[in-house]
Amino acid sequence: MADTWLPSLKTATPQEGFDPATKMARVGVKVTQPSAEIRDKLRAAYDQDTTQLIASSQVIAIHFQTVAAANNYWRD
């Protein structure tokens, strides 16, 4: 990935911090499986599987912890 897709972890609010956390999770999947065609085929295996959907939420939560720490937990 040559382009800069995540120029900073700094955000003004926790709600804004959720966006880069979600993006980090999505980009992680793209790096792990670079083929869009294969990712599309695999989507059917997890889009109705609550265990896998919860696991995806956990990945986003871990990334959100990183963003929160980078923002000093939005302390004043």
Biopython code that builds the backbone (N, CA, C, O; Angstrom):
import numpy as np
from Bio.PDB.StructureBuilder import StructureBuilder

atoms = [
    (1, "MET", "N", (0.837, -1.172, 0.000)),
    (1, "MET", "CA", (0.000, 0.000, 0.000)),
    (1, "MET", "C", (0.889, 1.244, 0.000)),
    (1, "MET", "O", (1.418, 1.644, 1.037)),
    (2, "ALA", "N", (1.037, 1.825, -1.137)),
    (2, "ALA", "CA", (1.925, 2.966, -1.285)),
    (2, "ALA", "C", (1.299, 4.258, -0.794)),
    (2, "ALA", "O", (2.016, 5.143, -0.328)),
    (3, "ASP", "N", (-0.015, 4.394, -0.886)),
    (3, "ASP", "CA", (-0.649, 5.645, -0.482)),
    (3, "ASP", "C", (-0.736, 5.741, 1.042)),
    (3, "ASP", "O", (-0.718, 4.733, 1.749)),
    (4, "THR", "N", (-0.829, 6.962, 1.518)),
    (4, "THR", "CA", (-0.955, 7.195, 2.956)),
    (4, "THR", "C", (-2.432, 7.152, 3.308)),
    (4, "THR", "O", (-3.176, 8.094, 3.032)),
    (5, "TRP", "N", (-2.840, 6.071, 3.910)),
    (5, "TRP", "CA", (-4.252, 5.891, 4.242)),
    (5, "TRP", "C", (-4.536, 6.250, 5.692)),
    (5, "TRP", "O", (-5.697, 6.385, 6.079)),
    (6, "LEU", "N", (-3.492, 6.407, 6.501)),
    (6, "LEU", "CA", (-3.684, 6.737, 7.910)),
    (6, "LEU", "C", (-2.629, 7.768, 8.308)),
    (6, "LEU", "O", (-1.612, 7.419, 8.906)),
    (7, "PRO", "N", (-2.871, 9.039, 7.975)),
    (7, "PRO", "CA", (-1.853, 10.056, 8.230)),
    (7, "PRO", "C", (-1.628, 10.351, 9.714)),
    (7, "PRO", "O", (-0.566, 10.846, 10.091)),
    (8, "SER", "N", (-2.617, 10.049, 10.554)),
    (8, "SER", "CA", (-2.484, 10.353, 11.977)),
    (8, "SER", "C", (-3.512, 9.556, 12.772)),
    (8, "SER", "O", (-4.578, 9.206, 12.266)),
    (9, "LEU", "N", (-3.170, 9.279, 14.019)),
    (9, "LEU", "CA", (-4.137, 8.680, 14.938)),
    (9, "LEU", "C", (-4.840, 9.744, 15.768)),
    (9, "LEU", "O", (-5.764, 9.431, 16.518)),
    (10, "LYS", "N", (-4.423, 10.971, 15.645)),
    (10, "LYS", "CA", (-5.005, 12.064, 16.432)),
    (10, "LYS", "C", (-6.400, 12.404, 15.918)),
    (10, "LYS", "O", (-6.607, 12.599, 14.720)),
    (11, "THR", "N", (-7.343, 12.472, 16.839)),
    (11, "THR", "CA", (-8.713, 12.874, 16.510)),
    (11, "THR", "C", (-9.213, 13.799, 17.609)),
    (11, "THR", "O", (-8.688, 13.793, 18.722)),
    (12, "ALA", "N", (-10.217, 14.584, 17.294)),
    (12, "ALA", "CA", (-10.746, 15.550, 18.260)),
    (12, "ALA", "C", (-11.620, 14.906, 19.327)),
    (12, "ALA", "O", (-11.675, 15.380, 20.462)),
    (13, "THR", "N", (-12.297, 13.835, 18.965)),
    (13, "THR", "CA", (-13.244, 13.214, 19.888)),
    (13, "THR", "C", (-13.163, 11.692, 19.791)),
    (13, "THR", "O", (-12.653, 11.160, 18.804)),
    (14, "PRO", "N", (-13.658, 10.996, 20.799)),
    (14, "PRO", "CA", (-13.718, 9.539, 20.698)),
    (14, "PRO", "C", (-14.546, 9.057, 19.500)),
    (14, "PRO", "O", (-14.187, 8.077, 18.848)),
    (15, "GLN", "N", (-15.634, 9.736, 19.221)),
    (15, "GLN", "CA", (-16.461, 9.320, 18.083)),
    (15, "GLN", "C", (-15.666, 9.409, 16.782)),
    (15, "GLN", "O", (-15.747, 8.514, 15.941)),
    (16, "GLU", "N", (-14.900, 10.484, 16.617)),
    (16, "GLU", "CA", (-14.036, 10.595, 15.437)),
    (16, "GLU", "C", (-12.954, 9.515, 15.452)),
    (16, "GLU", "O", (-12.510, 9.073, 14.392)),
    (17, "GLY", "N", (-12.530, 9.092, 16.629)),
    (17, "GLY", "CA", (-11.511, 8.065, 16.761)),
    (17, "GLY", "C", (-11.974, 6.694, 16.316)),
    (17, "GLY", "O", (-11.157, 5.828, 16.002)),
    (18, "PHE", "N", (-13.272, 6.497, 16.287)),
    (18, "PHE", "CA", (-13.799, 5.208, 15.847)),
    (18, "PHE", "C", (-13.541, 4.979, 14.357)),
    (18, "PHE", "O", (-13.339, 3.843, 13.930)),
    (19, "ASP", "N", (-13.545, 6.048, 13.574)),
    (19, "ASP", "CA", (-13.328, 5.914, 12.123)),
    (19, "ASP", "C", (-11.963, 5.317, 11.787)),
    (19, "ASP", "O", (-11.901, 4.355, 11.021)),
    (20, "PRO", "N", (-10.861, 5.853, 12.333)),
    (20, "PRO", "CA", (-9.582, 5.220, 12.000)),
    (20, "PRO", "C", (-9.454, 3.803, 12.568)),
    (20, "PRO", "O", (-8.777, 2.961, 11.978)),
    (21, "ALA", "N", (-10.092, 3.539, 13.693)),
    (21, "ALA", "CA", (-10.051, 2.179, 14.245)),
    (21, "ALA", "C", (-10.711, 1.198, 13.284)),
    (21, "ALA", "O", (-10.199, 0.102, 13.059)),
    (22, "THR", "N", (-11.836, 1.591, 12.725)),
    (22, "THR", "CA", (-12.538, 0.748, 11.763)),
    (22, "THR", "C", (-11.717, 0.597, 10.488)),
    (22, "THR", "O", (-11.622, -0.493, 9.925)),
    (23, "LYS", "N", (-11.132, 1.689, 10.045)),
    (23, "LYS", "CA", (-10.307, 1.658, 8.826)),
    (23, "LYS", "C", (-9.100, 0.738, 9.026)),
    (23, "LYS", "O", (-8.738, -0.015, 8.122)),
    (24, "MET", "N", (-8.478, 0.796, 10.203)),
    (24, "MET", "CA", (-7.334, -0.067, 10.482)),
    (24, "MET", "C", (-7.734, -1.539, 10.370)),
    (24, "MET", "O", (-6.980, -2.348, 9.831)),
    (25, "ALA", "N", (-8.902, -1.880, 10.873)),
    (25, "ALA", "CA", (-9.371, -3.264, 10.789)),
    (25, "ALA", "C", (-9.596, -3.670, 9.335)),
    (25, "ALA", "O", (-9.213, -4.767, 8.926)),
    (26, "ARG", "N", (-10.217, -2.785, 8.557)),
    (26, "ARG", "CA", (-10.494, -3.102, 7.156)),
    (26, "ARG", "C", (-9.212, -3.253, 6.352)),
    (26, "ARG", "O", (-9.084, -4.168, 5.538)),
    (27, "VAL", "N", (-8.259, -2.346, 6.583)),
    (27, "VAL", "CA", (-6.994, -2.417, 5.856)),
    (27, "VAL", "C", (-6.221, -3.674, 6.269)),
    (27, "VAL", "O", (-5.543, -4.283, 5.441)),
    (28, "GLY", "N", (-6.318, -4.057, 7.527)),
    (28, "GLY", "CA", (-5.675, -5.285, 7.973)),
    (28, "GLY", "C", (-6.171, -6.498, 7.216)),
    (28, "GLY", "O", (-5.390, -7.387, 6.876)),
    (29, "VAL", "N", (-7.466, -6.539, 6.951)),
    (29, "VAL", "CA", (-8.035, -7.644, 6.174)),
    (29, "VAL", "C", (-7.510, -7.595, 4.737)),
    (29, "VAL", "O", (-7.176, -8.628, 4.158)),
    (30, "LYS", "N", (-7.441, -6.389, 4.167)),
    (30, "LYS", "CA", (-6.950, -6.251, 2.786)),
    (30, "LYS", "C", (-5.492, -6.674, 2.663)),
    (30, "LYS", "O", (-5.102, -7.272, 1.660)),
    (31, "VAL", "N", (-4.690, -6.371, 3.671)),
    (31, "VAL", "CA", (-3.282, -6.764, 3.637)),
    (31, "VAL", "C", (-3.164, -8.279, 3.779)),
    (31, "VAL", "O", (-2.346, -8.914, 3.113)),
    (32, "THR", "N", (-3.990, -8.845, 4.652)),
    (32, "THR", "CA", (-3.958, -10.287, 4.864)),
    (32, "THR", "C", (-4.441, -11.050, 3.642)),
    (32, "THR", "O", (-3.864, -12.075, 3.277)),
    (33, "GLN", "N", (-5.511, -10.547, 3.000)),
    (33, "GLN", "CA", (-6.042, -11.187, 1.788)),
    (33, "GLN", "C", (-6.175, -10.110, 0.713)),
    (33, "GLN", "O", (-7.218, -9.464, 0.611)),
    (34, "PRO", "N", (-5.132, -9.913, -0.085)),
    (34, "PRO", "CA", (-5.150, -8.820, -1.063)),
    (34, "PRO", "C", (-6.131, -8.996, -2.223)),
    (34, "PRO", "O", (-6.425, -8.023, -2.918)),
    (35, "SER", "N", (-6.634, -10.180, -2.448)),
    (35, "SER", "CA", (-7.546, -10.403, -3.567)),
    (35, "SER", "C", (-8.973, -9.995, -3.198)),
    (35, "SER", "O", (-9.605, -10.615, -2.342)),
    (36, "ALA", "N", (-9.467, -8.950, -3.851)),
    (36, "ALA", "CA", (-10.848, -8.508, -3.619)),
    (36, "ALA", "C", (-11.835, -9.609, -4.000)),
    (36, "ALA", "O", (-12.871, -9.766, -3.353)),
    (37, "GLU", "N", (-11.525, -10.352, -5.020)),
    (37, "GLU", "CA", (-12.411, -11.432, -5.471)),
    (37, "GLU", "C", (-12.544, -12.499, -4.380)),
    (37, "GLU", "O", (-13.646, -12.968, -4.095)),
    (38, "ILE", "N", (-11.442, -12.870, -3.788)),
    (38, "ILE", "CA", (-11.490, -13.878, -2.726)),
    (38, "ILE", "C", (-12.195, -13.317, -1.492)),
    (38, "ILE", "O", (-12.997, -14.011, -0.867)),
    (39, "ARG", "N", (-11.897, -12.056, -1.136)),
    (39, "ARG", "CA", (-12.592, -11.443, 0.011)),
    (39, "ARG", "C", (-14.095, -11.440, -0.203)),
    (39, "ARG", "O", (-14.855, -11.717, 0.724)),
    (40, "ASP", "N", (-14.528, -11.128, -1.414)),
    (40, "ASP", "CA", (-15.964, -11.129, -1.710)),
    (40, "ASP", "C", (-16.563, -12.529, -1.554)),
    (40, "ASP", "O", (-17.673, -12.681, -1.045)),
    (41, "LYS", "N", (-15.829, -13.537, -1.991)),
    (41, "LYS", "CA", (-16.316, -14.911, -1.849)),
    (41, "LYS", "C", (-16.382, -15.321, -0.381)),
    (41, "LYS", "O", (-17.317, -16.006, 0.033)),
    (42, "LEU", "N", (-15.402, -14.907, 0.396)),
    (42, "LEU", "CA", (-15.357, -15.274, 1.814)),
    (42, "LEU", "C", (-16.422, -14.565, 2.639)),
    (42, "LEU", "O", (-16.823, -15.057, 3.694)),
    (43, "ARG", "N", (-16.877, -13.421, 2.165)),
    (43, "ARG", "CA", (-17.870, -12.652, 2.921)),
    (43, "ARG", "C", (-19.099, -13.484, 3.261)),
    (43, "ARG", "O", (-19.662, -13.342, 4.347)),
    (44, "ALA", "N", (-19.513, -14.337, 2.356)),
    (44, "ALA", "CA", (-20.690, -15.182, 2.605)),
    (44, "ALA", "C", (-20.463, -16.131, 3.779)),
    (44, "ALA", "O", (-21.421, -16.559, 4.423)),
    (45, "ALA", "N", (-19.212, -16.460, 4.058)),
    (45, "ALA", "CA", (-18.907, -17.384, 5.156)),
    (45, "ALA", "C", (-19.020, -16.712, 6.518)),
    (45, "ALA", "O", (-19.222, -17.389, 7.526)),
    (46, "TYR", "N", (-18.892, -15.394, 6.557)),
    (46, "TYR", "CA", (-18.938, -14.737, 7.869)),
    (46, "TYR", "C", (-20.077, -13.744, 8.049)),
    (46, "TYR", "O", (-20.360, -13.362, 9.185)),
    (47, "ASP", "N", (-20.731, -13.316, 7.006)),
    (47, "ASP", "CA", (-21.715, -12.239, 7.172)),
    (47, "ASP", "C", (-22.958, -12.654, 7.957)),
    (47, "ASP", "O", (-23.731, -11.794, 8.379)),
    (48, "GLN", "N", (-23.162, -13.948, 8.156)),
    (48, "GLN", "CA", (-24.293, -14.420, 8.958)),
    (48, "GLN", "C", (-23.819, -15.224, 10.178)),
    (48, "GLN", "O", (-24.619, -15.871, 10.852)),
    (49, "ASP", "N", (-22.510, -15.174, 10.451)),
    (49, "ASP", "CA", (-21.919, -15.943, 11.548)),
    (49, "ASP", "C", (-21.639, -15.001, 12.719)),
    (49, "ASP", "O", (-20.705, -14.200, 12.675)),
    (50, "THR", "N", (-22.454, -15.107, 13.757)),
    (50, "THR", "CA", (-22.321, -14.171, 14.879)),
    (50, "THR", "C", (-20.956, -14.253, 15.545)),
    (50, "THR", "O", (-20.438, -13.232, 15.997)),
    (51, "THR", "N", (-20.372, -15.413, 15.616)),
    (51, "THR", "CA", (-19.051, -15.550, 16.235)),
    (51, "THR", "C", (-18.004, -14.756, 15.464)),
    (51, "THR", "O", (-17.186, -14.057, 16.063)),
    (52, "GLN", "N", (-18.028, -14.859, 14.158)),
    (52, "GLN", "CA", (-17.064, -14.126, 13.342)),
    (52, "GLN", "C", (-17.348, -12.623, 13.352)),
    (52, "GLN", "O", (-16.417, -11.819, 13.311)),
    (53, "LEU", "N", (-18.611, -12.243, 13.404)),
    (53, "LEU", "CA", (-18.946, -10.821, 13.467)),
    (53, "LEU", "C", (-18.487, -10.213, 14.800)),
    (53, "LEU", "O", (-17.991, -9.087, 14.834)),
    (54, "ILE", "N", (-18.654, -10.956, 15.881)),
    (54, "ILE", "CA", (-18.177, -10.488, 17.181)),
    (54, "ILE", "C", (-16.654, -10.383, 17.170)),
    (54, "ILE", "O", (-16.096, -9.435, 17.722)),
    (55, "ALA", "N", (-15.984, -11.339, 16.551)),
    (55, "ALA", "CA", (-14.522, -11.279, 16.443)),
    (55, "ALA", "C", (-14.087, -10.029, 15.685)),
    (55, "ALA", "O", (-13.090, -9.403, 16.044)),
    (56, "SER", "N", (-14.825, -9.663, 14.644)),
    (56, "SER", "CA", (-14.516, -8.443, 13.899)),
    (56, "SER", "C", (-14.666, -7.212, 14.790)),
    (56, "SER", "O", (-13.852, -6.290, 14.735)),
    (57, "SER", "N", (-15.704, -7.209, 15.602)),
    (57, "SER", "CA", (-15.905, -6.092, 16.535)),
    (57, "SER", "C", (-14.767, -6.018, 17.546)),
    (57, "SER", "O", (-14.358, -4.927, 17.943)),
    (58, "GLN", "N", (-14.259, -7.165, 17.959)),
    (58, "GLN", "CA", (-13.142, -7.184, 18.905)),
    (58, "GLN", "C", (-11.889, -6.580, 18.283)),
    (58, "GLN", "O", (-11.154, -5.857, 18.955)),
    (59, "VAL", "N", (-11.640, -6.862, 17.024)),
    (59, "VAL", "CA", (-10.485, -6.286, 16.333)),
    (59, "VAL", "C", (-10.616, -4.764, 16.286)),
    (59, "VAL", "O", (-9.650, -4.047, 16.549)),
    (60, "ILE", "N", (-11.800, -4.274, 15.954)),
    (60, "ILE", "CA", (-12.022, -2.831, 15.924)),
    (60, "ILE", "C", (-11.816, -2.236, 17.312)),
    (60, "ILE", "O", (-11.222, -1.166, 17.444)),
    (61, "ALA", "N", (-12.299, -2.917, 18.346)),
    (61, "ALA", "CA", (-12.130, -2.428, 19.717)),
    (61, "ALA", "C", (-10.661, -2.336, 20.095)),
    (61, "ALA", "O", (-10.257, -1.385, 20.765)),
    (62, "ILE", "N", (-9.862, -3.296, 19.682)),
    (62, "ILE", "CA", (-8.425, -3.257, 19.974)),
    (62, "ILE", "C", (-7.782, -2.069, 19.263)),
    (62, "ILE", "O", (-6.958, -1.364, 19.846)),
    (63, "HIS", "N", (-8.154, -1.851, 18.021)),
    (63, "HIS", "CA", (-7.622, -0.686, 17.295)),
    (63, "HIS", "C", (-8.095, 0.616, 17.946)),
    (63, "HIS", "O", (-7.341, 1.587, 18.002)),
    (64, "PHE", "N", (-9.325, 0.643, 18.433)),
    (64, "PHE", "CA", (-9.827, 1.842, 19.107)),
    (64, "PHE", "C", (-9.012, 2.125, 20.365)),
    (64, "PHE", "O", (-8.771, 3.287, 20.692)),
    (65, "GLN", "N", (-8.587, 1.086, 21.073)),
    (65, "GLN", "CA", (-7.729, 1.290, 22.242)),
    (65, "GLN", "C", (-6.436, 1.991, 21.838)),
    (65, "GLN", "O", (-5.951, 2.866, 22.555)),
    (66, "THR", "N", (-5.883, 1.613, 20.701)),
    (66, "THR", "CA", (-4.666, 2.250, 20.199)),
    (66, "THR", "C", (-4.904, 3.719, 19.896)),
    (66, "THR", "O", (-4.102, 4.575, 20.267)),
    (67, "VAL", "N", (-6.010, 4.007, 19.221)),
    (67, "VAL", "CA", (-6.350, 5.396, 18.889)),
    (67, "VAL", "C", (-6.577, 6.199, 20.172)),
    (67, "VAL", "O", (-6.107, 7.331, 20.291)),
    (68, "ALA", "N", (-7.289, 5.619, 21.118)),
    (68, "ALA", "CA", (-7.555, 6.313, 22.388)),
    (68, "ALA", "C", (-6.252, 6.631, 23.118)),
    (68, "ALA", "O", (-6.087, 7.734, 23.638)),
    (69, "ALA", "N", (-5.336, 5.680, 23.160)),
    (69, "ALA", "CA", (-4.055, 5.926, 23.819)),
    (69, "ALA", "C", (-3.279, 7.021, 23.108)),
    (69, "ALA", "O", (-2.649, 7.853, 23.761)),
    (70, "ALA", "N", (-3.314, 7.037, 21.774)),
    (70, "ALA", "CA", (-2.619, 8.074, 21.009)),
    (70, "ALA", "C", (-3.206, 9.460, 21.278)),
    (70, "ALA", "O", (-2.527, 10.471, 21.095)),
    (71, "ASN", "N", (-4.432, 9.503, 21.701)),
    (71, "ASN", "CA", (-5.109, 10.770, 21.984)),
    (71, "ASN", "C", (-5.190, 11.047, 23.484)),
    (71, "ASN", "O", (-5.985, 11.870, 23.939)),
    (72, "ASN", "N", (-4.342, 10.336, 24.244)),
    (72, "ASN", "CA", (-4.340, 10.494, 25.699)),
    (72, "ASN", "C", (-5.748, 10.362, 26.260)),
    (72, "ASN", "O", (-6.128, 11.047, 27.210)),
    (73, "TYR", "N", (-6.498, 9.476, 25.656)),
    (73, "TYR", "CA", (-7.882, 9.189, 26.080)),
    (73, "TYR", "C", (-8.756, 10.451, 26.108)),
    (73, "TYR", "O", (-9.702, 10.554, 26.889)),
    (74, "TRP", "N", (-8.417, 11.394, 25.246)),
    (74, "TRP", "CA", (-9.151, 12.648, 25.064)),
    (74, "TRP", "C", (-9.259, 13.450, 26.349)),
    (74, "TRP", "O", (-10.236, 14.165, 26.573)),
    (75, "ARG", "N", (-8.242, 13.321, 27.188)),
    (75, "ARG", "CA", (-8.207, 14.131, 28.419)),
    (75, "ARG", "C", (-7.884, 15.564, 28.071)),
    (75, "ARG", "O", (-7.153, 15.844, 27.121)),
    (76, "ASP", "N", (-8.433, 16.455, 28.847)),
    (76, "ASP", "CA", (-8.128, 17.889, 28.646)),
    (76, "ASP", "C", (-6.872, 18.257, 29.402)),
    (76, "ASP", "O", (-6.446, 19.412, 29.365)),
]
sb = StructureBuilder()
sb.init_structure("model")
sb.init_model(0)
sb.init_chain("A")
sb.init_seg("    ")
for serial, (resi, resn, name, xyz) in enumerate(atoms, 1):
    if name == "N":
        sb.init_residue(resn, " ", resi, " ")
    sb.init_atom(name, np.array(xyz, "f"), 0.0, 1.0, " ", f" {name:<3s}", serial, name[0])
structure = sb.get_structure()
